[in-house]
Each structure stands twice: as C-alpha cells, then as structure tokens.
Amino acid sequence: MLVELPDPDVILSIITAFLVGVLGLYIFYKIKPYVNIKPSKTEPSYLERLEYYERQLIDMKIRLDALSLEETRQKDSVLIHGGRIATRFNTDEEKSRVMEHEKDASDRRLPNMGYEAATEFVLKLITEKPMTSRDIQMALGRSREHTARLMKKLFGDGFVVRNTNSKPYTYSLTDKGYEKLKLVKSSHSIA
C-alpha cells in the first residue's frame, strides 16, 4: 500500500500556520492581565432607563386595556329582552333592565361548581350573547386563570369559538355547544 505524501511546501505552510496560531494565543494570554478587557456589559444607567421605560410601557398597556374594556362595554351594552334589542341607554328603564340583567347573571353563580356545572353555566351565559372572558370571569366569580383554563378547554372541545377580530376576544357557542346544552337540559328534565 502506497501513501502519497503532499508537497513539502504544503506541509511547511500548515506547520507555519499552526505555529503562528499557538504563538498568537501565547502572546494574548501573556498580555491579557495588563490590558483591561471586560466583557461588554450594559451600564447601570442604561439598565435604569430600560426599567423606567418598561414600567412606562406596562402602565400604558394597562391604560389601553382599561380604555378598550370601557369601549367594549359601551358596544356590548346590547340587551336582548323579550326579543327587543336596546343598543344604548335611551331611558332609565333600559338602564335598570341592564342592571337587573347583570345582577341576575351574578346571582346565577354557583359557589362550588365542578367542571360539568361550570361548563353548563358558561354555555348558558354565552347563548344570551357573545361574552369576553372577563365577563365570564365576573359571572363565575372565579380567578382569571381558572376562567382562562375553562375557556381554553371549551374551545379545545369545540363547544365555543373565539372571535379574534375584537379585543378582548369574545366567545360564542358552536353547534356542538348548542347540542351539549340540549343534552344537559334533557338529562335534567329526565332526572
């Protein structure tokens, strides 16, 4: 078996490049203690400014959410009562009906309901009108996280659909959700 050796010029250039690299590393480590090289860190004043701007952005987001919530409440002040739709409070009577409706929704809340009872309750709420998760949270009297998990589960099971065109998202029933409600109602009437 014959092995062909490269030209001596090629071998010499590879060895020279290796030795130059080793010599460069040796020189770097010898002069490193005398040169003040620190890793680039952000100065404390920049960190303070970043934290300040981050707090400002959080405050603005909270204000924006509050404004959009107020705007959606004004838009969502639609009350369907006996087939009649009232979009704004033209009279005190309509305002009192909306207040009664909201009070009824909060009175319907069950204190210690399981998943099935909560599902049934939320599906009944959404049949009246599309609702935001905040509205559902207020009606359930549960935490935001609990409500978000419940709505995610209902969405995953196909009982509700999210309207992502509006902020905050609104939820409405799907055909599968209506079927679930009919099954629940029929099982209650049998029992």
C-alpha positions in Angstrom: 0.0 0.0 0.0 1.5 3.2 -1.1 0.7 6.5 0.6 1.3 9.7 -1.3 2.9 12.5 0.7 1.9 16.1 -0.1 4.5 18.5 -1.4 6.9 19.9 1.3 5.6 23.4 0.6 2.1 22.4 1.7 3.4 20.7 4.8 5.5 23.7 5.7 2.6 26.2 5.2 0.3 24.1 7.5 3.0 23.9 10.2 3.7 27.6 9.9 0.0 28.5 10.3 -0.2 26.2 13.4 2.8 27.8 15.0 1.6 31.3 14.3 -1.7 30.5 15.9 0.0 29.0 19.0 2.3 32.0 19.2 -0.7 34.4 19.0 -2.5 32.6 21.8 0.7 32.6 23.9 1.1 36.4 23.4 -2.6 37.0 24.1 -2.5 35.2 27.4 0.7 37.0 28.4 -0.6 40.5 27.8 -4.2 39.8 29.0 -3.5 40.7 32.7 -2.1 44.1 31.7 -5.0 45.0 29.4 -8.3 45.9 31.0 -10.6 43.8 28.8 -14.1 43.3 30.3 -17.0 41.6 28.7 -19.4 44.2 27.3 -22.0 44.8 30.0 -24.8 47.3 29.9 -24.0 50.3 32.1 -26.2 50.7 35.2 -27.7 53.9 33.9 -28.9 52.1 30.8 -30.4 49.4 32.9 -32.2 52.0 35.0 -33.5 53.7 31.8 -34.7 50.3 30.4 -36.5 49.5 33.6 -38.1 53.0 33.6 -39.3 52.6 30.0 -40.5 49.1 30.7 -42.7 50.4 33.6 -44.0 53.1 31.4 -45.0 50.6 28.7 -46.7 48.4 31.3 -48.7 51.4 32.6 -49.7 52.4 29.0 -50.8 48.8 28.3 -52.9 48.8 31.5 -54.5 52.1 30.5 -55.1 50.9 26.9 -56.7 47.7 28.2 -58.9 49.8 30.5 -60.0 52.0 27.6 -60.7 49.1 25.3 -62.6 47.4 28.1 -64.7 50.5 28.6 -65.2 50.8 24.8 -66.3 47.2 24.5 -68.7 47.6 27.5 -70.3 50.5 25.7 -70.5 48.5 22.5 -71.7 45.4 24.4 -74.4 47.2 26.2 -76.8 45.3 23.9 -79.6 43.7 25.9 -81.9 41.3 24.3 -85.0 41.3 26.4 -88.2 39.7 25.1 -86.9 39.9 21.5 -86.2 43.6 21.8 -82.7 44.9 21.3 -81.6 48.0 23.1 -78.2 49.3 22.0 -77.8 52.3 24.2 -79.4 53.5 27.4 -82.0 55.8 25.9 -84.1 55.7 29.0 -83.7 54.9 32.7 -85.9 51.9 32.2 -83.4 50.3 29.8 -80.5 51.1 32.1 -82.4 49.5 35.0 -83.1 46.4 32.9 -79.4 46.1 32.0 -78.5 46.5 35.7 -81.1 43.8 36.6 -79.7 41.6 33.9 -76.1 41.9 35.3 -77.4 41.3 38.8 -79.3 38.2 37.7 -76.1 37.0 36.0 -74.1 37.4 39.2 -76.9 35.8 41.3 -76.9 32.8 39.0 -73.3 32.0 40.0 -73.0 28.7 41.9 -70.3 28.8 44.7 -68.7 25.4 44.4 -69.4 24.0 40.9 -67.4 21.3 39.3 -66.3 21.2 35.7 -69.6 20.0 34.2 -71.6 22.5 36.2 -69.3 25.3 35.2 -69.4 24.2 31.6 -73.2 24.2 31.6 -73.3 27.6 33.3 -70.8 29.2 30.8 -72.6 27.7 27.8 -75.9 29.1 29.1 -74.3 32.5 29.6 -72.9 32.6 26.1 -76.3 31.6 24.5 -77.6 35.0 25.5 -74.8 37.0 23.7 -71.1 36.6 22.9 -69.1 37.4 26.0 -65.5 38.2 26.8 -63.5 36.0 29.3 -63.6 38.9 31.7 -67.5 38.9 31.6 -67.5 35.2 32.1 -65.0 35.5 35.0 -67.2 38.0 36.7 -70.3 35.8 36.3 -68.5 32.7 37.5 -66.8 34.5 40.4 -63.5 32.7 39.7 -60.0 33.8 39.1 -58.7 34.9 35.7 -56.6 31.8 35.4 -59.4 29.5 36.2 -61.7 31.1 33.7 -58.9 31.1 31.0 -58.3 27.3 31.6 -62.0 26.7 31.4 -62.5 28.7 28.2 -59.4 27.0 26.6 -60.9 23.6 27.4 -64.3 24.6 26.0 -62.6 26.0 22.9 -60.5 22.8 22.6 -63.5 20.6 22.9 -65.3 22.6 20.2 -68.1 24.0 22.4 -67.2 27.6 21.8 -65.5 29.7 19.2 -63.2 32.7 19.7 -63.8 35.9 17.8 -60.2 37.1 17.4 -61.2 40.2 15.4 -62.1 42.0 18.6 -60.0 42.8 21.6 -60.6 41.3 24.1 -61.7 38.1 22.4 -65.3 37.2 22.6 -66.7 33.7 22.8 -69.8 32.4 21.3 -71.4 28.9 21.0 -70.8 26.5 18.2 -73.3 23.9 17.0 -71.6 21.4 19.3 -72.1 23.7 22.2 -75.8 24.0 21.5 -76.0 20.2 21.3 -74.3 19.9 24.6 -76.8 22.3 26.2 -79.7 20.4 24.8 -78.2 17.1 26.2 -77.7 18.7 29.6 -81.3 20.1 29.6 -82.8 16.8 28.5 -80.9 14.9 31.2 -82.1 17.4 33.9 -85.7 17.1 32.7 -85.4 13.3 32.9 -83.9 13.2 36.4 
